[in-house]
């Protein structure tokens, strides 16, 4: 049961945080990754190039997966992230 709680906390945690002893604390690795992604984007890199660079360096997402351009966009673009939130009825928000 405790393990399930940690997995749930990790999947729902705000980016840049992670569960430690049942509490969300800053995660320096995630923060550094987000800052690097921001720098690359500000330098003109497309989302696909950022995802490719992170995957080439074996940097994983919060849930341990590979980066995709859409994942990078959701991290960097709060408007895109808001569009993709669930609307409470089990359906994605209208675009």
N, C-alpha and C positions, 0 to 999 in steps of 0.2 A: 504494500500500500504506500509506503513512504517513497519508494522508487517512482511509482506512478505520479505522485505529487511533484517530485522534482522534474520529471519529464514535462508535466503540464505547466509548471512554473517556467521552465525554460522555453517552451514553445510560445507562451503568452508574454514573456518578458519583453520589456521595452528594449529596443536596440541599444547596445552599449552597456547592458546590465546582464547579470547572470545569477542563478540561485546559489547561495552559500549558507548552510545551516538553516534553511527555510526562509531566508531573507534575500531580497534582490540587492546586489551590490554592484558598483561600477566594474566593468570588465575592460581592462586596459587594452587587450588584444582587439576586441570588437571596436573600441573607440579609435584605435590607431588605424584599423582597416577602413572605417567610415571616413576618417580624415584623409587617408590616402586616396580613396575613391573621389572625394570632393576635389582634392588637388588635381587629379587626373582629368576630371570633368571640366574644371575651370581652365585647364590647359588646352581644352578642345577635344579630348578623347571621346569617341562615341561610346555608348553603353556596352556595345559588343566588345570593343577593345579592352575596356576595363574588366569585363567578365573573363576574357581570355587571359589577361595578365594575372588575375587572381588565381584562376585555375592552374596556370602554368607554374605558379609558386606554391601550389597545393594549399591555398588558403580556403577554408571551408565556411559555409554559411552557418548561422546560429544552430541550425538543425543538422549540420554535418554534410550537407549536400554540395553540389557543384554550383558555381555562379552561372546565371543566364542573364542576358541583357535586360530582361524584364525585372529580374530580381534586383539588379543594380539600380534600375530606374525607380523601383519602389523605395529603396533605401535613400536615394538622393532627392527624389521629387515628392514632397509631401502632398501635392495636389493629386498626383497619380496614385499615391497610397490611399488617399481618401476616396477616390473613385472606385478603388478595388475592394473597399470594405464591404462586409455583408450588411444588408439592409434590415436584418432582424427577422426576416421571413424565410430565411434559407436561400435567398437569391442574392446575387451580386448587385451592387448599386447600379443604377442606370448611368450610362455614359453620355 
